[in-house]
Amino acid sequence: MSTPPTETEWCIESLIAVFQKYAGKDGYNCSLSKTEFLSFMNTELAAFTKNHKDPSVLDRMKKLDVNSDGQLDVPEFLNLIGGLAVACHDSFLKAIPSQKWT
C-alpha cells in the first residue's frame, strides 16, 4: 500500500497535469506552441492576462523560450511558474506588516 502524496508532491503533479492539458493540441505533446501558451495564459492565469489580444503575453513567451524554438518545454514552463510564484511571494511580503524572519 502506497502513501498518499505530500502537498508539495501533489502540487508538482498538478503543474505537470496542467502543462499536459494544454500541450499537444498543435501536434507535439512535450511543449506548448504559441497558440497553446495563449490558451494556457488566458484560461489558467487570466488574472495575469488583460485580454486575448494583449501582445505582451507573446513577449513573455519569447523571453521564456530559452532555446528559441518557438515552443515552451517543461523546464521553460516551470520557469514561468517559478517567476510567478516569486512575484506573488514578494507581493505577499509587501502586504503584511514588517516582521523579523528567524
N, CA, C and O atoms as a GROMACS GRO file, in nm:
protein
  408
    1MET      N    1   0.084  -0.117   0.000
    1MET     CA    2   0.000   0.000   0.000
    1MET      C    3   0.089   0.124   0.000
    1MET      O    4   0.178   0.138   0.084
    2SER      N    5   0.065   0.214  -0.093
    2SER     CA    6   0.149   0.333  -0.103
    2SER      C    7   0.090   0.447  -0.020
    2SER      O    8  -0.030   0.453   0.006
    3THR      N    9   0.179   0.536   0.020
    3THR     CA   10   0.135   0.651   0.097
    3THR      C   11   0.085   0.758   0.002
    3THR      O   12   0.133   0.769  -0.111
    4PRO      N   13  -0.011   0.837   0.046
    4PRO     CA   14  -0.060   0.945  -0.041
    4PRO      C   15   0.049   1.049  -0.062
    4PRO      O   16   0.138   1.065   0.022
    5PRO      N   17   0.044   1.120  -0.175
    5PRO     CA   18   0.147   1.221  -0.200
    5PRO      C   19   0.140   1.334  -0.097
    5PRO      O   20   0.034   1.367  -0.045
    6THR      N   21   0.256   1.392  -0.071
    6THR     CA   22   0.260   1.509   0.015
    6THR      C   23   0.197   1.627  -0.060
    6THR      O   24   0.170   1.618  -0.179
    7GLU      N   25   0.174   1.735   0.011
    7GLU     CA   26   0.116   1.853  -0.053
    7GLU      C   27   0.206   1.904  -0.166
    7GLU      O   28   0.158   1.943  -0.272
    8THR      N   29   0.336   1.905  -0.142
    8THR     CA   30   0.431   1.951  -0.244
    8THR      C   31   0.431   1.858  -0.364
    8THR      O   32   0.431   1.904  -0.478
    9GLU      N   33   0.432   1.726  -0.339
    9GLU     CA   34   0.426   1.629  -0.449
    9GLU      C   35   0.298   1.646  -0.529
    9GLU      O   36   0.300   1.640  -0.652
   10TRP      N   37   0.188   1.668  -0.461
   10TRP     CA   38   0.060   1.689  -0.529
   10TRP      C   39   0.064   1.816  -0.615
   10TRP      O   40   0.012   1.816  -0.727
   11CYS      N   41   0.126   1.922  -0.565
   11CYS     CA   42   0.137   2.047  -0.642
   11CYS      C   43   0.219   2.026  -0.769
   11CYS      O   44   0.184   2.076  -0.876
   12ILE      N   45   0.329   1.951  -0.757
   12ILE     CA   46   0.412   1.923  -0.874
   12ILE      C   47   0.334   1.841  -0.976
   12ILE      O   48   0.336   1.871  -1.095
   13GLU      N   49   0.264   1.738  -0.929
   13GLU     CA   50   0.181   1.656  -1.018
   13GLU      C   51   0.076   1.743  -1.087
   13GLU      O   52   0.048   1.724  -1.206
   14SER      N   53   0.017   1.836  -1.014
   14SER     CA   54  -0.085   1.926  -1.070
   14SER      C   55  -0.027   2.015  -1.179
   14SER      O   56  -0.089   2.032  -1.284
   15LEU      N   57   0.091   2.070  -1.155
   15LEU     CA   58   0.155   2.155  -1.256
   15LEU      C   59   0.182   2.077  -1.384
   15LEU      O   60   0.158   2.128  -1.494
   16ILE      N   61   0.231   1.956  -1.371
   16ILE     CA   62   0.258   1.874  -1.489
   16ILE      C   63   0.127   1.839  -1.560
   16ILE      O   64   0.122   1.838  -1.683
   17ALA      N   65   0.022   1.810  -1.484
   17ALA     CA   66  -0.108   1.779  -1.544
   17ALA      C   67  -0.162   1.899  -1.621
   17ALA      O   68  -0.218   1.883  -1.729
   18VAL      N   69  -0.146   2.018  -1.566
   18VAL     CA   70  -0.193   2.139  -1.636
   18VAL      C   71  -0.112   2.159  -1.764
   18VAL      O   72  -0.168   2.191  -1.868
   19PHE      N   73   0.020   2.141  -1.757
   19PHE     CA   74   0.103   2.152  -1.877
   19PHE      C   75   0.053   2.054  -1.984
   19PHE      O   76   0.035   2.093  -2.099
   20GLN      N   77   0.032   1.929  -1.945
   20GLN     CA   78  -0.013   1.827  -2.040
   20GLN      C   79  -0.152   1.856  -2.095
   20GLN      O   80  -0.184   1.819  -2.208
   21LYS      N   81  -0.235   1.922  -2.017
   21LYS     CA   82  -0.370   1.959  -2.062
   21LYS      C   83  -0.363   2.051  -2.184
   21LYS      O   84  -0.448   2.041  -2.273
   22TYR      N   85  -0.265   2.139  -2.189
   22TYR     CA   86  -0.254   2.236  -2.299
   22TYR      C   87  -0.156   2.194  -2.407
   22TYR      O   88  -0.172   2.233  -2.523
   23ALA      N   89  -0.056   2.115  -2.373
   23ALA     CA   90   0.045   2.072  -2.470
   23ALA      C   91  -0.013   1.966  -2.564
   23ALA      O   92  -0.096   1.885  -2.524
   24GLY      N   93   0.033   1.968  -2.686
   24GLY     CA   94  -0.003   1.862  -2.780
   24GLY      C   95  -0.122   1.887  -2.868
   24GLY      O   96  -0.148   1.810  -2.960
   25LYS      N   97  -0.195   1.991  -2.843
   25LYS     CA   98  -0.311   2.021  -2.928
   25LYS      C   99  -0.266   2.059  -3.070
   25LYS      O  100  -0.339   2.038  -3.167
   26ASP      N  101  -0.145   2.114  -3.079
   26ASP     CA  102  -0.089   2.150  -3.210
   26ASP      C  103   0.008   2.043  -3.262
   26ASP      O  104   0.083   2.068  -3.357
   27GLY      N  105   0.008   1.927  -3.200
   27GLY     CA  106   0.087   1.817  -3.252
   27GLY      C  107   0.195   1.762  -3.162
   27GLY      O  108   0.209   1.639  -3.155
   28TYR      N  109   0.272   1.844  -3.093
   28TYR     CA  110   0.386   1.796  -3.014
   28TYR      C  111   0.352   1.806  -2.866
   28TYR      O  112   0.343   1.916  -2.813
   29ASN      N  113   0.335   1.692  -2.799
   29ASN     CA  114   0.283   1.694  -2.661
   29ASN      C  115   0.389   1.718  -2.554
   29ASN      O  116   0.358   1.709  -2.435
   30CYS      N  117   0.511   1.749  -2.593
   30CYS     CA  118   0.616   1.777  -2.494
   30CYS      C  119   0.646   1.926  -2.483
   30CYS      O  120   0.740   1.965  -2.413
   31SER      N  121   0.568   2.009  -2.550
   31SER     CA  122   0.590   2.153  -2.542
   31SER      C  123   0.461   2.227  -2.574
   31SER      O  124   0.366   2.170  -2.628
   32LEU      N  125   0.460   2.356  -2.540
   32LEU     CA  126   0.347   2.444  -2.570
   32LEU      C  127   0.382   2.531  -2.690
   32LEU      O  128   0.485   2.598  -2.691
   33SER      N  129   0.297   2.528  -2.791
   33SER     CA  130   0.313   2.619  -2.905
   33SER      C  131   0.264   2.757  -2.862
   33SER      O  132   0.213   2.774  -2.751
   34LYS      N  133   0.278   2.856  -2.948
   34LYS     CA  134   0.228   2.990  -2.917
   34LYS      C  135   0.078   2.987  -2.888
   34LYS      O  136   0.032   3.049  -2.793
   35THR      N  137   0.003   2.915  -2.970
   35THR     CA  138  -0.143   2.905  -2.953
   35THR      C  139  -0.176   2.837  -2.821
   35THR      O  140  -0.264   2.882  -2.748
   36GLU      N  141  -0.105   2.729  -2.791
   36GLU     CA  142  -0.130   2.657  -2.665
   36GLU      C  143  -0.092   2.743  -2.545
   36GLU      O  144  -0.161   2.743  -2.443
   37PHE      N  145   0.019   2.818  -2.557
   37PHE     CA  146   0.062   2.906  -2.449
   37PHE      C  147  -0.044   3.013  -2.424
   37PHE      O  148  -0.078   3.041  -2.309
   38LEU      N  149  -0.096   3.074  -2.530
   38LEU     CA  150  -0.201   3.176  -2.515
   38LEU      C  151  -0.324   3.117  -2.449
   38LEU      O  152  -0.384   3.179  -2.362
   39SER      N  153  -0.362   2.997  -2.490
   39SER     CA  154  -0.477   2.931  -2.429
   39SER      C  155  -0.454   2.907  -2.281
   39SER      O  156  -0.542   2.933  -2.198
   40PHE      N  157  -0.335   2.859  -2.247
   40PHE     CA  158  -0.298   2.838  -2.106
   40PHE      C  159  -0.306   2.968  -2.027
   40PHE      O  160  -0.370   2.975  -1.922
   41MET      N  161  -0.240   3.073  -2.079
   41MET     CA  162  -0.236   3.201  -2.008
   41MET      C  163  -0.376   3.260  -1.989
   41MET      O  164  -0.409   3.308  -1.881
   42ASN      N  165  -0.456   3.255  -2.094
   42ASN     CA  166  -0.588   3.317  -2.088
   42ASN      C  167  -0.688   3.237  -2.005
   42ASN      O  168  -0.788   3.292  -1.959
   43THR      N  169  -0.662   3.109  -1.986
   43THR     CA  170  -0.752   3.026  -1.907
   43THR      C  171  -0.703   3.008  -1.764
   43THR      O  172  -0.777   3.033  -1.668
   44GLU      N  173  -0.578   2.966  -1.750
   44GLU     CA  174  -0.525   2.933  -1.618
   44GLU      C  175  -0.470   3.053  -1.542
   44GLU      O  176  -0.468   3.053  -1.419
   45LEU      N  177  -0.426   3.154  -1.614
   45LEU     CA  178  -0.367   3.272  -1.550
   45LEU      C  179  -0.436   3.400  -1.596
   45LEU      O  180  -0.371   3.500  -1.627
   46ALA      N  181  -0.567   3.395  -1.601
   46ALA     CA  182  -0.644   3.507  -1.653
   46ALA      C  183  -0.617   3.638  -1.578
   46ALA      O  184  -0.621   3.746  -1.637
   47ALA      N  185  -0.589   3.629  -1.449
   47ALA     CA  186  -0.560   3.750  -1.371
   47ALA      C  187  -0.431   3.816  -1.416
   47ALA      O  188  -0.412   3.936  -1.394
   48PHE      N  189  -0.341   3.740  -1.479
   48PHE     CA  190  -0.214   3.794  -1.528
   48PHE      C  191  -0.223   3.838  -1.674
   48PHE      O  192  -0.129   3.896  -1.728
   49THR      N  193  -0.335   3.810  -1.737
   49THR     CA  194  -0.353   3.842  -1.878
   49THR      C  195  -0.474   3.935  -1.892
   49THR      O  196  -0.586   3.898  -1.856
   50LYS      N  197  -0.450   4.054  -1.942
   50LYS     CA  198  -0.558   4.152  -1.951
   50LYS      C  199  -0.667   4.111  -2.049
   50LYS      O  200  -0.785   4.118  -2.018
   51ASN      N  201  -0.626   4.069  -2.169
   51ASN     CA  202  -0.723   4.022  -2.268
   51ASN      C  203  -0.653   3.934  -2.369
   51ASN      O  204  -0.530   3.926  -2.371
   52HIS      N  205  -0.730   3.868  -2.454
   52HIS     CA  206  -0.676   3.773  -2.550
   52HIS      C  207  -0.585   3.837  -2.654
   52HIS      O  208  -0.507   3.766  -2.718
   53LYS      N  209  -0.593   3.966  -2.673
   53LYS     CA  210  -0.513   4.032  -2.776
   53LYS      C  211  -0.394   4.107  -2.718
   53LYS      O  212  -0.330   4.185  -2.788
   54ASP      N  213  -0.364   4.084  -2.593
   54ASP     CA  214  -0.253   4.152  -2.527
   54ASP      C  215  -0.120   4.103  -2.585
   54ASP      O  216  -0.083   3.987  -2.563
   55PRO      N  217  -0.047   4.187  -2.659
   55PRO     CA  218   0.078   4.143  -2.721
   55PRO      C  219   0.186   4.108  -2.620
   55PRO      O  220   0.278   4.033  -2.653
   56SER      N  221   0.178   4.160  -2.500
   56SER     CA  222   0.282   4.131  -2.401
   56SER      C  223   0.282   3.984  -2.360
   56SER      O  224   0.383   3.935  -2.309
   57VAL      N  225   0.171   3.914  -2.380
   57VAL     CA  226   0.166   3.772  -2.346
   57VAL      C  227   0.264   3.695  -2.433
   57VAL      O  228   0.339   3.611  -2.382
   58LEU      N  229   0.266   3.722  -2.562
   58LEU     CA  230   0.360   3.654  -2.651
   58LEU      C  231   0.503   3.700  -2.624
   58LEU      O  232   0.597   3.622  -2.641
   59ASP      N  233   0.521   3.825  -2.581
   59ASP     CA  234   0.654   3.872  -2.543
   59ASP      C  235   0.707   3.790  -2.425
   59ASP      O  236   0.825   3.759  -2.419
   60ARG      N  237   0.618   3.757  -2.330
   60ARG     CA  238   0.658   3.674  -2.217
   60ARG      C  239   0.706   3.538  -2.265
   60ARG      O  240   0.805   3.484  -2.215
   61MET      N  241   0.635   3.483  -2.362
   61MET     CA  242   0.674   3.351  -2.413
   61MET      C  243   0.812   3.359  -2.478
   61MET      O  244   0.895   3.271  -2.457
   62LYS      N  245   0.837   3.464  -2.555
   62LYS     CA  246   0.968   3.478  -2.621
   62LYS      C  247   1.080   3.483  -2.518
   62LYS      O  248   1.186   3.424  -2.539
   63LYS      N  249   1.058   3.552  -2.406
   63LYS     CA  250   1.160   3.561  -2.302
   63LYS      C  251   1.180   3.428  -2.232
   63LYS      O  252   1.292   3.396  -2.190
   64LEU      N  253   1.075   3.351  -2.219
   64LEU     CA  254   1.083   3.220  -2.152
   64LEU      C  255   1.143   3.113  -2.241
   64LEU      O  256   1.199   3.015  -2.192
   65ASP      N  257   1.130   3.131  -2.372
   65ASP     CA  258   1.176   3.032  -2.470
   65ASP      C  259   1.328   3.037  -2.482
   65ASP      O  260   1.381   3.093  -2.578
   66VAL      N  261   1.397   2.979  -2.386
   66VAL     CA  262   1.542   2.988  -2.374
   66VAL      C  263   1.614   2.936  -2.499
   66VAL      O  264   1.712   2.997  -2.542
   67ASN      N  265   1.566   2.827  -2.558
   67ASN     CA  266   1.634   2.770  -2.674
   67ASN      C  267   1.581   2.825  -2.807
   67ASN      O  268   1.621   2.779  -2.914
   68SER      N  269   1.491   2.923  -2.800
   68SER     CA  270   1.439   2.994  -2.918
   68SER      C  271   1.381   2.902  -3.025
   68SER      O  272   1.401   2.925  -3.145
   69ASP      N  273   1.309   2.797  -2.981
   69ASP     CA  274   1.249   2.706  -3.079
   69ASP      C  275   1.101   2.736  -3.105
   69ASP      O  276   1.035   2.662  -3.178
   70GLY      N  277   1.049   2.843  -3.045
   70GLY     CA  278   0.910   2.880  -3.066
   70GLY      C  279   0.812   2.797  -2.984
   70GLY      O  280   0.691   2.804  -3.006
   71GLN      N  281   0.863   2.719  -2.892
   71GLN     CA  282   0.783   2.632  -2.806
   71GLN      C  283   0.831   2.648  -2.662
   71GLN      O  284   0.944   2.689  -2.637
   72LEU      N  285   0.743   2.617  -2.566
   72LEU     CA  286   0.785   2.612  -2.427
   72LEU      C  287   0.784   2.467  -2.382
   72LEU      O  288   0.680   2.402  -2.383
   73ASP      N  289   0.902   2.416  -2.344
   73ASP     CA  290   0.908   2.281  -2.290
   73ASP      C  291   0.884   2.289  -2.139
   73ASP      O  292   0.862   2.398  -2.084
   74VAL      N  293   0.887   2.175  -2.071
   74VAL     CA  294   0.855   2.172  -1.928
   74VAL      C  295   0.949   2.261  -1.846
   74VAL      O  296   0.900   2.337  -1.763
   75PRO      N  297   1.083   2.255  -1.865
   75PRO     CA  298   1.168   2.344  -1.785
   75PRO      C  299   1.136   2.493  -1.809
   75PRO      O  300   1.138   2.572  -1.714
   76GLU      N  301   1.109   2.532  -1.932
   76GLU     CA  302   1.075   2.672  -1.961
   76GLU      C  303   0.941   2.708  -1.899
   76GLU      O  304   0.925   2.819  -1.847
   77PHE      N  305   0.844   2.617  -1.904
   77PHE     CA  306   0.714   2.637  -1.840
   77PHE      C  307   0.730   2.656  -1.690
   77PHE      O  308   0.669   2.744  -1.630
   78LEU      N  309   0.814   2.572  -1.628
   78LEU     CA  310   0.834   2.582  -1.485
   78LEU      C  311   0.907   2.710  -1.446
   78LEU      O  312   0.889   2.760  -1.335
   79ASN      N  313   0.989   2.766  -1.536
   79ASN     CA  314   1.049   2.897  -1.511
   79ASN      C  315   0.941   3.004  -1.500
   79ASN      O  316   0.950   3.093  -1.416
   80LEU      N  317   0.838   2.995  -1.585
   80LEU     CA  318   0.724   3.088  -1.578
   80LEU      C  319   0.654   3.074  -1.443
   80LEU      O  320   0.629   3.173  -1.375
   81ILE      N  321   0.624   2.950  -1.405
   81ILE     CA  322   0.554   2.925  -1.279
   81ILE      C  323   0.638   2.974  -1.161
   81ILE      O  324   0.586   3.036  -1.069
   82GLY      N  325   0.768   2.945  -1.165
   82GLY     CA  326   0.856   2.990  -1.057
   82GLY      C  327   0.862   3.141  -1.047
   82GLY      O  328   0.858   3.197  -0.937
   83GLY      N  329   0.870   3.208  -1.162
   83GLY     CA  330   0.872   3.354  -1.163
   83GLY      C  331   0.744   3.413  -1.107
   83GLY      O  332   0.746   3.512  -1.033
   84LEU      N  333   0.631   3.352  -1.143
   84LEU     CA  334   0.503   3.400  -1.090
   84LEU      C  335   0.493   3.375  -0.939
   84LEU      O  336   0.440   3.458  -0.866
   85ALA      N  337   0.545   3.261  -0.894
   85ALA     CA  338   0.543   3.231  -0.751
   85ALA      C  339   0.627   3.331  -0.674
   85ALA      O  340   0.586   3.377  -0.566
   86VAL      N  341   0.744   3.366  -0.727
   86VAL     CA  342   0.829   3.466  -0.662
   86VAL      C  343   0.758   3.601  -0.656
   86VAL      O  344   0.761   3.668  -0.553
   87ALA      N  345   0.695   3.641  -0.766
   87ALA     CA  346   0.623   3.770  -0.769
   87ALA      C  347   0.508   3.770  -0.668
   87ALA      O  348   0.486   3.870  -0.600
   88CYS      N  349   0.436   3.660  -0.660
   88CYS     CA  350   0.326   3.651  -0.562
   88CYS      C  351   0.380   3.655  -0.419
   88CYS      O  352   0.321   3.721  -0.333
   89HIS      N  353   0.489   3.587  -0.395
   89HIS     CA  354   0.551   3.587  -0.263
   89HIS      C  355   0.596   3.728  -0.225
   89HIS      O  356   0.574   3.772  -0.112
   90ASP      N  357   0.658   3.798  -0.320
   90ASP     CA  358   0.702   3.936  -0.294
   90ASP      C  359   0.583   4.026  -0.262
   90ASP      O  360   0.590   4.109  -0.172
   91SER      N  361   0.473   4.008  -0.335
   91SER     CA  362   0.352   4.088  -0.308
   91SER      C  363   0.297   4.056  -0.170
   91SER      O  364   0.253   4.145  -0.098
   92PHE      N  365   0.300   3.929  -0.135
   92PHE     CA  366   0.254   3.888  -0.003
   92PHE      C  367   0.337   3.953   0.107
   92PHE      O  368   0.282   4.003   0.205
   93LEU      N  369   0.469   3.954   0.090
   93LEU     CA  370   0.556   4.014   0.190
   93LEU      C  371   0.532   4.164   0.204
   93LEU      O  372   0.540   4.218   0.314
   94LYS      N  373   0.504   4.230   0.093
   94LYS     CA  374   0.477   4.374   0.098
   94LYS      C  375   0.344   4.404   0.165
   94LYS      O  376   0.325   4.512   0.221
   95ALA      N  377   0.250   4.309   0.159
   95ALA     CA  378   0.116   4.331   0.212
   95ALA      C  379   0.106   4.308   0.362
   95ALA      O  380   0.013   4.357   0.426
   96ILE      N  381   0.200   4.234   0.419
   96ILE     CA  382   0.192   4.207   0.563
   96ILE      C  383   0.284   4.304   0.638
   96ILE      O  384   0.382   4.352   0.583
   97PRO      N  385   0.250   4.331   0.764
   97PRO     CA  386   0.335   4.421   0.843
   97PRO      C  387   0.477   4.365   0.852
   97PRO      O  388   0.498   4.244   0.851
   98SER      N  389   0.571   4.455   0.861
   98SER     CA  390   0.711   4.414   0.871
   98SER      C  391   0.732   4.325   0.992
   98SER      O  392   0.686   4.356   1.102
   99GLN      N  393   0.802   4.215   0.970
   99GLN     CA  394   0.832   4.126   1.081
   99GLN      C  395   0.968   4.063   1.058
   99GLN      O  396   1.017   4.055   0.946
  100LYS      N  397   1.028   4.020   1.167
  100LYS     CA  398   1.159   3.956   1.155
  100LYS      C  399   1.140   3.809   1.122
  100LYS      O  400   1.052   3.742   1.176
  101TRP      N  401   1.223   3.762   1.031
  101TRP     CA  402   1.223   3.620   0.997
  101TRP      C  403   1.343   3.558   1.067
  101TRP      O  404   1.456   3.602   1.049
  102THR      N  405   1.318   3.456   1.146
  102THR     CA  406   1.429   3.392   1.219
  102THR      C  407   1.447   3.251   1.173
  102THR      O  408   1.535   3.181   1.223
   0.00000   0.00000   0.00000
